[in-house]
Amino acid sequence: MADETEAGKGRPTPSRKEAEAARKKQMKTPMSRKERAKRDRAAREEIRLKQREALKTGDERHLPLREQGPVRRFCRDYVDRRRNFAEYLLPFLIILLVLFAVAGSVSPTATTILTAFVYPFLILGTILDEFIMVRGLRRELRARFGEDAIKGSTTYAVLRSTQLRRFRLPKPQVDRGQELGTNYR
């Protein structure tokens, strides 16, 4: 086993003087506007791909700025652990659209009755559920992070609660009904 050697890099190690000269030469080579734009575009694309992957996996290091931090993570977990009326709004509206199309062809009175009762129910249900969620979230944010954490966080939580759980990004990290821990610092 002592006779086995690893393959070398195939060239001698440059001296410090040669390495510094090569580095300086590389820094001095003027880049054209096109080359610089191409390099910048590749760097932005790499960052975007890392962020996209982080949104799928929940990796805190590469999340976009608006998603980073313990307060935002807590807001995400707070919303994801409960069932929200607003997340079912879009599927319900699609069903309602089909019902209106069918009921409208049968009877215009049925469409009027559906409109008069269903829309107010949907609007009031959504408002009430969001009010309850925001009130509880604010109470928890004050207790865990202080008064400064509330600004912008409730809007973030409301927008997240209107998305179907399956399509939320970053992906939910907690199960429904799961208790929230204390590891948010």
C-alpha positions as CSV (number, residue, x, y, z in Angstrom):
1,M,0.0,0.0,0.0
2,A,2.9,2.4,0.6
3,D,3.9,2.0,-3.0
4,E,0.6,3.5,-4.3
5,T,1.0,7.2,-5.1
6,E,-1.7,9.7,-6.0
7,A,-1.5,11.3,-9.4
8,G,0.0,14.7,-9.4
9,K,-1.5,17.8,-11.0
10,G,0.7,17.4,-14.0
11,R,2.7,20.7,-13.7
12,P,5.1,22.2,-11.2
13,T,3.8,24.5,-8.5
14,P,4.3,28.1,-9.6
15,S,6.6,30.3,-7.5
16,R,5.0,33.1,-5.5
17,K,6.4,35.7,-8.0
18,E,4.8,33.8,-10.9
19,A,1.5,33.4,-9.2
20,E,1.3,37.1,-8.2
21,A,2.2,38.1,-11.8
22,A,-0.5,35.8,-13.2
23,R,-3.1,37.2,-10.8
24,K,-2.2,40.8,-11.6
25,K,-2.3,40.1,-15.3
26,Q,-5.7,38.5,-15.0
27,M,-7.0,41.5,-13.1
28,K,-5.6,43.9,-15.7
29,T,-7.1,42.3,-18.7
30,P,-9.8,44.6,-19.8
31,M,-13.2,43.0,-20.2
32,S,-15.5,44.2,-22.9
33,R,-18.9,45.3,-22.0
34,K,-20.4,42.0,-23.5
35,E,-18.0,39.8,-21.5
36,R,-18.8,41.7,-18.2
37,A,-22.5,41.4,-18.9
38,K,-22.2,37.7,-19.6
39,R,-20.3,37.1,-16.4
40,D,-22.7,39.2,-14.4
41,R,-25.7,37.3,-15.9
42,A,-24.1,34.0,-15.1
43,A,-23.6,35.1,-11.5
44,R,-27.2,36.3,-11.1
45,E,-28.4,33.0,-12.6
46,E,-26.4,31.0,-10.1
47,I,-27.8,33.0,-7.2
48,R,-31.3,32.6,-8.6
49,L,-30.9,28.8,-8.9
50,K,-29.7,28.6,-5.3
51,Q,-32.6,30.7,-4.1
52,R,-35.1,28.5,-6.0
53,E,-33.6,25.4,-4.5
54,A,-33.7,27.0,-1.1
55,L,-37.4,27.8,-1.5
56,K,-38.1,24.1,-2.1
57,T,-35.9,22.8,0.7
58,G,-36.2,25.6,3.3
59,D,-32.4,26.2,3.4
60,E,-32.1,29.4,5.4
61,R,-28.7,30.4,3.9
62,H,-29.9,30.9,0.3
63,L,-33.4,32.1,0.8
64,P,-34.3,35.5,-0.8
65,L,-34.0,38.4,1.6
66,R,-37.7,38.8,2.2
67,E,-37.9,35.2,3.4
68,Q,-34.9,35.3,5.7
69,G,-34.8,35.6,9.5
70,P,-36.4,34.0,12.5
71,V,-39.4,36.3,12.5
72,R,-40.3,35.3,8.9
73,R,-39.7,31.6,9.6
74,F,-42.0,31.9,12.7
75,C,-44.7,33.6,10.5
76,R,-44.4,30.8,7.9
77,D,-44.7,28.1,10.6
78,Y,-47.6,29.9,12.3
79,V,-49.6,30.0,9.1
80,D,-48.6,26.5,7.9
81,R,-49.7,24.8,11.2
82,R,-53.3,25.9,10.9
83,R,-56.1,25.5,8.3
84,N,-56.9,28.8,6.7
85,F,-60.3,29.7,5.2
86,A,-58.6,31.8,2.5
87,E,-56.5,28.9,1.2
88,Y,-59.6,27.1,0.1
89,L,-61.1,30.3,-1.5
90,L,-59.7,29.7,-5.0
91,P,-60.9,26.1,-5.4
92,F,-64.3,27.1,-4.0
93,L,-64.5,30.0,-6.4
94,I,-63.8,27.7,-9.3
95,I,-66.6,25.4,-8.2
96,L,-68.8,28.4,-7.8
97,L,-68.1,29.5,-11.3
98,V,-69.2,26.1,-12.6
99,L,-72.3,26.3,-10.5
100,F,-73.1,29.7,-11.8
101,A,-72.7,28.5,-15.4
102,V,-75.1,25.6,-14.8
103,A,-77.6,27.5,-12.6
104,G,-77.6,30.4,-15.0
105,S,-78.7,28.2,-17.9
106,V,-81.4,26.7,-15.7
107,S,-82.7,29.6,-13.8
108,P,-81.6,33.2,-13.4
109,T,-83.2,33.3,-10.0
110,A,-80.9,30.5,-8.8
111,T,-77.9,32.6,-9.9
112,T,-79.2,35.6,-8.0
113,I,-79.8,33.5,-4.8
114,L,-76.3,31.9,-5.1
115,T,-74.8,35.4,-5.5
116,A,-76.7,36.9,-2.6
117,F,-75.8,34.2,-0.1
118,V,-72.5,32.7,-1.2
119,Y,-70.4,35.8,-1.9
120,P,-71.1,37.4,1.5
121,F,-70.3,34.1,3.2
122,L,-67.0,33.8,1.4
123,I,-66.0,37.4,2.1
124,L,-67.0,37.4,5.8
125,G,-65.5,33.9,6.4
126,T,-62.2,35.1,4.9
127,I,-62.1,38.3,6.8
128,L,-63.0,36.7,10.1
129,D,-60.4,33.9,9.7
130,E,-57.7,36.4,8.7
131,F,-58.6,38.6,11.7
132,I,-58.3,35.7,14.1
133,M,-55.0,34.6,12.6
134,V,-53.5,38.1,12.6
135,R,-54.6,38.7,16.2
136,G,-52.9,35.5,17.4
137,L,-49.8,36.0,15.3
138,R,-49.3,39.5,16.7
139,R,-49.7,38.2,20.2
140,E,-47.1,35.5,19.6
141,L,-44.7,37.9,17.8
142,R,-44.8,40.4,20.7
143,A,-44.1,37.6,23.2
144,R,-41.3,36.0,21.3
145,F,-39.6,38.9,19.4
146,G,-40.9,42.2,20.8
147,E,-42.9,45.0,19.3
148,D,-40.6,45.7,16.3
149,A,-41.2,42.3,14.8
150,I,-44.8,42.9,13.9
151,K,-44.2,45.5,11.2
152,G,-44.6,43.8,7.8
153,S,-45.0,40.3,9.3
154,T,-48.7,40.3,9.4
155,T,-49.0,41.2,5.8
156,Y,-46.5,38.5,4.9
157,A,-48.6,36.0,6.9
158,V,-51.9,37.0,5.3
159,L,-50.4,36.7,1.8
160,R,-49.0,33.3,2.7
161,S,-52.4,32.1,4.1
162,T,-54.2,32.8,0.8
163,Q,-52.0,30.3,-1.1
164,L,-52.8,26.7,-1.3
165,R,-50.5,24.8,1.1
166,R,-49.1,22.7,-1.7
167,F,-48.0,25.7,-3.7
168,R,-46.5,27.8,-0.9
169,L,-42.8,28.7,-1.2
170,P,-40.7,28.2,0.9
171,K,-42.3,24.8,1.4
172,P,-44.1,24.3,4.7
173,Q,-41.7,22.9,7.4
174,V,-44.4,22.0,10.0
175,D,-47.4,19.7,9.9
176,R,-51.0,21.0,10.5
177,G,-51.8,21.2,14.2
178,Q,-48.1,20.9,15.2
179,E,-47.1,23.0,18.2
180,L,-44.5,25.7,17.5
181,G,-41.3,25.3,19.4
182,T,-39.0,27.9,20.9
183,N,-36.1,27.5,18.4
184,Y,-36.7,30.8,16.5
185,R,-33.7,32.8,17.5
